[in-house]
Amino acid sequence: MELSDKRVVVTGAAGLVGSHLAAALADDNDVLAVDDLSKGSREAVPDGVEFRQLDVTEEADVAEAITEEVDIVFHFAAYTDTNYDDSRQLFEENGEMTYNVLERMHEVGVDKFAFTSSSTVYGEAPMPTPEDYAPLEPISIYGASKLADEGIVSTYAHSHGIQSWVYRFANIVGPRQRGNVVPDFIEKLLDDPETLEILGNGRQEKSYLHVEDCVDAMTHVVEHAEEDLNVYNLGTRTTTSVNRIADIVAEELGVDPEYEYTGGDRGWTGDVPKMRLSIEKLSALGWEPTTSSDESVQKAARGLAAEIRAERE
């Protein structure tokens, strides 16, 4: 599908990836940004992009956003373990949002759908983990909700003719991000440059992809993958440890803190301590990341440090 001169709906468009995608698509498409602002910021939605504050757990709100004129929906709206305390509601509402969007698309004849899943659907899997790895055994409610969502997407792709693209993300980092290890470390070190608390043992090691690469990869997949259901890992071939992230952030801020660890081999219940996705399928489609995992973290830390300092002035 060529992403040009299309009517595009982006749910969760005030979040990290959604806001950057809306900005990238706005030059050549008519974009409607949708978000309930429970986590994202209205200021993150780019200027010139139509915005509506809507809740996609509500069928009426979904009907307002998705009409017959829409060509494709990018569905990013979701709750995560880090911004929602009620695990039952997280699981139920993530599924409800995905079902509401797809059912409305089916009702009005919109047949192109892109969905952000997560590496957490794999659980603790051998690395690098390919898309056809099985069995999928998530260890968090968030991962379980994303796997359930993928089942809903598969149903509408195969039974209702909605061509779909599913992205299993590595850790995405970049401007306007909050509630992730990079901005969290920046906030902590601006408050106290002498010490830094690190969850777990600091040896957790994962793949980090800059949001600019992430958006470019997503649009590339939509424009080049042609199956009814297209599942792609998005990440880098390299990983970065939590200790290394701490070093990068400290260097960016010009401080030399002492690290204090909470202990254990994972940061929280349900945290997958080691993760690296295979991106060979993505590479075969003609796309490669422009930065390594370390470089992605460093680029994000530089931009976020400037943002957070400016907010504090």
Secondary structure, 3 states (H helix, E strand, C coil): CCCCCCEEEEECCCCHHHHHHHHHHHCCCEEEEEECCCCCCHHHCCCCCEEEECCCCCHHHHHHHCCCCCCEEEECCCCCCCCCCCHHHHHHHHHHHHHHHHHHHHHHCCCEEEEECCHHHHCCCCCCECCCCCCCCCCCHHHHHHHHHHHHHHHHHHHCCCEEEEEEECEEECCCCCCCHHHHHHHHHHHCCCEEEECCCCCCEECEEEHHHHHHHHHHHHHHCCCCEEEEEECCCCCEEHHHHHHHHHHHHCCCCEEEECCCCCCCCCCCCEECECCHHHHHCCCCCCCCHHHHHHHHHHHHHHHHHHHHC
